[in-house]
Amino acid sequence: MKKFFVLLLVIVFVVLLLFTIFFYPTFWEEKSEFHPTSEVNHTIINNSIENTSHDVIVVALEDNLNEINENKNNLSNFYQGIFELPLSGSTGYASVSLPLYKENPVSATVSSEILTNLVPGQAFQIISEKNDWFYIALSDTTKGWVENKYCLVNLPDVIPSIIYDDTNSYSSLFRSSGYPLEGITGNALYQVYTYNERLHTNQYIMPLLYPMVKKIAQIQKEALKNEDTLKIYETFRPYEVQMNVSNALTHLMNSNEKVKSGITTSPWNKSWFIAVQLSNHQKGIALDVSLAKVKNKTYQTCGEYTYFTVSQYEEYTMPTAMHELSRAAATFATPVDSKSKTAWQNAKLSSSMTEGSKKLQNYFTSFGLTPLASEWWHFNDLDTRELTKEKSSNGKYYLKDCFSIVPNNE
């Protein structure tokens, strides 16, 4: 009996050994269709969604983003253009009242018929671009042409690699000298987080005027070369919200001497930290942004195009928390003319400016944007301000609709 059991164990061992020799290598070969480089750890995540236009690949960055596997032929093509995804299928918004023309006014041999007038804040879907015009579709399927310099374009639709975190839409970070603003701090000041069909996920509506969007695309492209990424906290801010924050800050400074000192000590005053009237946020030419180091990327496909989002990052150390309304957040030691494109070049940096904030400033100024003296996170596009001065947005509207879809092939 004992010999029988010994013989049985020997047989089992031989069978297992044979299985390992003949089947285990084959098993690995079948699972190794995607061949990563030795420096990067790739994990393929199964996507149970039936629509296969959104495959996902997570890339863990261990050494250098520039050494990521270049052979991504098993994915769709990366879009070749100024943006990461085409304009086609993205959502736009009228920043002012805009006539919708039946034919492109530049191409029309006679005066083009006006189909309707878009109201400020009205959403539309961008179909194509020609010259300085967008061919668009409204929610009622009416199609026509609008002048694109007056159009806000939703950033996540065309630059999905940027990190978007509109804290004012769910829990405002506004403070002054560390003190909360009553009715503002911790509250949702508006609602822009919604489902984006184009990206197959919930995302913030975060638009800027089209000429500025093109600059942001260039800045993000440059940042990614250095394994950095923009993290945008706010773009368009409704006028009503602007006034609510301004009023709350006034109330706080009138009841708190520390807060008052933080925003009114010479040479500063309250208007440097929150506009007391129309601001560039309402005009679609300003954004509040930070900078982060990329740790992980997630590759996805949208229609025929590949893009990626940043799934893990480390934000650079900045002078203060985002939206700290006091001189502690100042970029420069003294105020600088915010309407001048060059005055900042001769200004002395605040002693609190960190390496991260200096790096952020360099990215933006290299592509023609202007820093705000009192807020390390705020940048204006004065070129677009000049370009659209004939019809400037007053921001007296809220953005709520997202009509974004998978782009057409271009």
Secondary structure, DSSP 8 states (H G I E B T S, - for coil): -HHHHHHHHHHHHHHHHHHHHHHHHHHHHHH-SS---TT-EEEE-----S-TT--EEEEE-SS-GGGS-S--TTS-EE--SSSSS-STT-EEEESS-EEEESS-TTT-SS---EEEEE-TT-EEEEEEEETTEEEEE-TT--EEEEEGGGEEEEHHHH-TTSEE--GGGTS---EETTEE-TTTTTS--S--EEEETTTTEEEE--EEEHHHHHHHHHHHHHHHHTTEEEEEEES---HHHHHHHHHHHHHHHHH-HHHHHHHHSTT--GGGTS-SS--HHHHT-EEEEEEEEEEEEEEEEETTEEEEEEEEEEE---SS-TTB-SGGG-SBSS---TT-SSGGGGS-B-TT--HHHHHHHHHHHTTT-EEETTEEEEEE-HHHHHHTTTS-----S-------------
